[in-house]
Each structure stands twice: as structure tokens, then as C-alpha cells.
Amino acid sequence: MAILNIASKANQAALLPALLVASYANESNTNASIDIKFQEVELLDPNKETTLELILGSENPTYGSVHGGDEIISSLWKAYPFGGEKHQGLIFEWLKRTERFVPTDFKSVEGPLLELDSHLTLRSYVVGYILTISDLSVWGAIRGNKVAYAAIKKGSMPNVSRWFKFVEETNPWIATAVQALNAQAQEKKSAKSKEGASYDIALPDTEKGVVTRFPPEPSGYLHIGHVKAALLNDYFAHEKYSGTMLCRFDDTNPSKEKEEYQDAIIEDLALMGITPDKISYTSDYFEELYQYCVRMLKEGKAYSDDTEQITMREERMDGVASKRRDASVEENLTHFEEMKKGTQEGLRWCVRAKISVDNPNKAMRDPVIYRCNPLPHHRTGDKWKIYPTYDFCCPIVDSMEGVTHALRTIEYRDRNPQYDWMLNALHLRKVHIWDFARLNFIRTLLSKRKLTKFVDQGAVWGWDDPRFPTIRGIRRRGMTIGALREFILKQGPSRNIVNLDWTLFWATNKKYIDPVAPRHTAILTENAVEANVKGARLAPYTEDKPKHGKNPDLGTKKVAYSPVILISQEDAQSFSVDEEITLMNWGNAIVRHIHTSINPFSHKKVTSLDLDLHLQGDVKKTDKKVTWLSTEGQSLIPVELVDFDFLITKDKIEEEDNVDDFLNPHTEIRTEALADCNVAELKVDDVIQFERVGYFRVDKAFAHGEPAVLFQIPTGKTGK
């Protein structure tokens, strides 16, 4: 056991190198157990100017200063070798050089950065051909130095930029470590700033009251991108300004909408702790919207058009006016009336706002504002055959319902002038617009159209598939509502568009489930090894043990003991004869005999073990703490453990990409196991930890002899 103490208020350039190396040790070395502790001070010892302290067992502590922690990194490397030993001299040289990237003035770091850029001209790593502590040390110093980091982001040093991005993208755990340090550095900020984001964006005219709105389309289930919009609207209305939040369903497309989706959205908002002050529907305003369109036609601000869709698209791109643009008011109203009736003639037409033919902003080039659709509407039935587009009805209904601030994702920015034009054309009250970046994740589709295609093709089980980014999907995977809210609010109302890694998302969730997840035991069925335990009581018996060593409120569980136990093949393969191991929840035992298969055509397989119980042994001195199950004294419960991979194989799907080309054909990994008798009592949605296996959510409880099915919950290490 080792402890790394960090003065979290010190210069991050001096702290991050040691933090990354310690985190890498925990990530990659099964024998590493480094407890990283943040102290909310600038110096751990002002007299010695220490910012870092490493305690390795009984050895004397090693310290790091305001200039860095190369001695601490060296000590960690000796205790937990990471590779690269044949380049030891060069690695130590770069550890010494790291302190040159710590000063926070550009003149001091420019020279070292240029040297590094030259050094990396034909290299992927600082030293050798694999990631070493020299990469982590230099990377951490640059990332922690705002001046150096800004220089890298500008791209003026292409080799450093390439290497910096490569190290970050191939080691997703780095983001978690950086986030942990940043969270500590922000500890004294406001409640929302504690969660990683600044909400001080100064919305205009808030003294007159704040009314926000969340306008989902009832054509699918809410996904994580929608949740950000909903939470931001809720935050500014109910927490920041004590105003009003509306939820208005944009139900203007009967071809896609269902009441099922509408009800699910309301339910998901409630689960998120979001309670709108009012729920309304754009369909409530169909009559008013129709009258506004008639008014625009009469005032020459709109016209009816029967140009074919492909031709219209080309004309808009080329800045060519429609042949119908200068039609008379009477002609336009006649065609609009045919649209309203839903006749064959009416189906050929649409209505376009008469804004501009060749505006540099193509969103302003006479957009369509009304379409004909004879399908019945799930709320209004057959009453209407014409429906307004989102770009037309949104600003109008926002103004009518008293919305003061419309929060919109950044991709609507080109359409913001269109929003204002509609209000000006109809002389309606102005609404302030605030743009924020949508939430994007690697290897994840948030397009409702593409998600619907997955469901329709049977690529997933449904909208609540645990591989889906829908609220129902990620909850079924094991995400808690508290963690989901925290993670989304951490992102804040920033306008910076980033592709997030799922590692941070699931690492946040782990903080919520770890303290309350009961501990259980599961042994993989395949090649499980039977071990005979000499010294155990001959008659099987049970004892009550805590379900969680640090949370007695979770109660106790039954642990069965007998002379015959099961151990996993992986653990058995790691044993040596006469090695002392620890049987968790029992005590130490000494491995006396290891029996293996003798088939020369297969890998060596352990078939059985002979152990001598050694309860007087010191559990702190053994390297291997293993889980086990007694075959007697309890009924072992069959379980199916299910893990999932991403649905797509490319980090970011571009517009020109064919999604089908990047579908992952193998996204389910199912493993059979046996679990302790207490698992029979688990219910659907219970979250537990199978010790040394992972965290799981119960998707199907054990019943009638049928195995329980549990979904593995990511913890931020895999990001899946």
C-alpha cells in the first residue's frame, strides 16, 4: 500500500506528472494500490516547499517541490516497473527535463517546447517505442501549465501537438486523472462550479423575470443530449433566477410522433428531478399559427411553392430564386387553401418565407415554413392537413408563451437570424437566444433518425437497450440519476464543442454506486477449479458477514464454509506451490499441490488444488487476495454476466459516412458464472459488486431455477 499526498492548490504543472504516473500504476499494475489524497493547500510543508509526498510502505517518504516531482516518479517506477527499462538513462534524463516545462511564463517554456518539437519529428513517444513515464511526466507538465498548453492548442508546434493528442487519445484514463485534480482545484467555487462548470454567463434582462422552455419532439425517447438541454433550462429557471420553466412538445410532424414517446419524455424528466411549471403542445396553437401564415402571405412576406424538393435544394444552394417567388397574394392563398384541405393538388405545395434568395447565410434563403401532410395527428386527429415547421412555429410560440430566454444548441446558430426575422415580420415580442454546445460522445450516435433505424433494423433490443445513449438505455446499463445530473451539470452552458469520452461519465457513476453496492462473490463457470482445503471444519457451516466493509447499514450476508471450494481458473493459474494466499472473508491458506491437465495439445489448465488453511497468517503480507465459493452449505446461484461494447467502431461519424460501414458486429459478451446464495434475494435494478469482477445491475432476477442476468456497469476504465 502506498500513499501519494498532493497539495491541490499548487502549480498543476508540478503536480500532474506524479499524479499521472501514480494513476498509471493503479491502472496497469495489478499489484499497485496507491491511495491518492488531495490536500487543499498550496504547500504540504511550507518550510520545505513540498507539494508532493510519496509514502511507500515502511520506507522514508519521498518529496516533490514547486519545481516538480521527478524523485517521486523515479520511486514509483522502481516500485511498479512500467516498461522501458533498457532506456533507463534516457528516461531519467527526460524526468529531469520535465521541470523546464513548469514555469508559467512563455519565454521560459518556449525554448524547451521547440526542443521537444524537434525531438518528436520522427517519434511517437519521447523515449523508445512504447509509452513510458517520460511521456507521462512531460505530458503532465505541459497539460498543467496554462501557458504551455495554450501554445500546444494553437498548433504552432505540430510534432508536439501530434504527440500530445496521441498520448491523450490512446490513454483515456488520463482524462479522469486530470479531472480529479481540476475538481480539487475548484473546490472553493460555487456549487455548480464545484461540479466543473461556470454558470455565470450573465443572461440579459433577467431583472424582468426569466422564463425558459424545453421543446422536445415526441418522435423518440430522450437521450443524453436532450438531458443537457433540459437540465440547463431547469437550472436557469429554477435555481439561478427563480423563474419559470416550460416543457412544450414540438408535435408538428404526425409522420413520426407517438403518444408513447410523449409519455416517456415526461416520465424521464421526472426521473431526472425536472418538474416543468407548465406542459404545453405546439398543436395547442395550430389555429394561431395558421392565421400568422395567412397574414404573412397577405403581406407578401411568404409565398406558396411547388418546386420539387431536389430542385429547391439546389436553387437555395446556388442562390437562385424560385419561379413562384413573385406569385400574387391571391395565387398564394389559393394554393395554401388547397394544402389545408389536403387535396392531391395541395400535397404538391409548401409555403416559404420570403426572406432572401442569396443571403450568405443559407438558412436565410427562403426557408419552408408550412407543409401539407394528410396523416392523422396523435392529438388533433384529422382536423389539420397542414403543419408548421419548427423554424416557423418555435419563435412564434416562444413569444406567445412568454419565453424570455431560448437556450439552443450551437448548431442552430445559423438559424438564429431566421428566428429573429420571424418575430420582426410578425411584430411579436423579442426573445433572447443563448447558444450552448451540444453533448457529443465518442463512438455514439445521438441522431434520432439513426437511432430509430437501429431499433427498426433490430440492431438493438429497443429504445431501452443498454448500448443506447437514451436515458432508459444508460439507466438500464447501471447509471444512477444523481451521477447523471452531476455529470451533465459539470459540462455547463459552454459553447465549446467537444467529443467526450465515456470514461468520465462512468467514473462519476462509480462514486455514487461504490459506497452503497453490496459485495457478493461470483466464480466464472468455465474451467472453475475445485480446491480441497485441509484444516477446514468437515461439516459445512455459515457465518454472517457485512455486505459492505465500509457501510454497515447495508446489513449482512451468509458466507458458507466447507473443505471443498471453487476458485477461478485465472487465479489458480497464478499460484505457485507453497505460496501463501488469502481467501477473502476467511483467512490465509498455503498452496500445497497444483494439479494440471496433461493434454499436450492444449494450454496448461489447472484441474484441482490442495490448500492448507493457515488462519494465523498475516493477510497484509500476501500478494494475492482471491474470491472463492464453498460447494457445500449453500445453493450456488447460476448467473449470466453481460458486458457490452460500442455499437459503432469509429470515434466520430462524419456526415458523408455510411453508418452501416462502422457497425460493430459483436457488442454483447455473455459469461456464465456461479454466485453465492445471497444473490437469490436480489431484485431487478439492484446494483451490486461481484468482488474482483466488477459492478453489476440486475436486469433479470433469479427465479424458478433460471439464471439471474446481470449487466456489467463500466467504471471509467473501459469507457464502454
RAWOJO-V321436 format. One record per helix or strand. SS is the DSSP state (alpha for helix, beta for strand). FROM is the first residue (numbers start at 1). LEN is the number of residues. If there is no record, write none. Layout:
BEGIN
<<SS FROM LEN> <SS FROM LEN>>
END
This chain:
BEGIN
<<beta 2 6> <alpha 12 17> <beta 34 6> <beta 45 1> <beta 50 7> <beta 62 4> <beta 68 1> <alpha 70 10> <alpha 85 17> <alpha 106 14> <alpha 133 12> <alpha 146 9> <alpha 158 13> <alpha 173 13> <alpha 191 4> <alpha 206 3> <beta 211 4> <beta 223 1> <alpha 224 17> <beta 244 6> <alpha 259 13> <beta 278 4> <alpha 282 17> <beta 302 4> <alpha 309 10> <alpha 329 13> <alpha 346 3> <beta 350 4> <alpha 362 3> <beta 368 5> <beta 377 1> <beta 381 1> <beta 386 3> <alpha 390 11> <beta 405 5> <alpha 410 16> <beta 432 5> <beta 440 2> <alpha 448 10> <beta 470 1> <alpha 471 7> <alpha 481 11> <beta 499 2> <alpha 502 15> <beta 518 3> <beta 522 3> <beta 529 6> <beta 541 6> <alpha 552 3> <beta 556 6> <beta 564 4> <alpha 569 6> <beta 580 4> <beta 587 10> <beta 606 8> <alpha 619 3> <beta 625 2> <beta 629 2> <beta 637 8> <beta 648 1> <alpha 659 4> <beta 663 1> <beta 668 8> <alpha 677 5> <beta 687 4> <beta 694 7> <beta 703 1> <beta 706 1> <beta 708 6>>
END
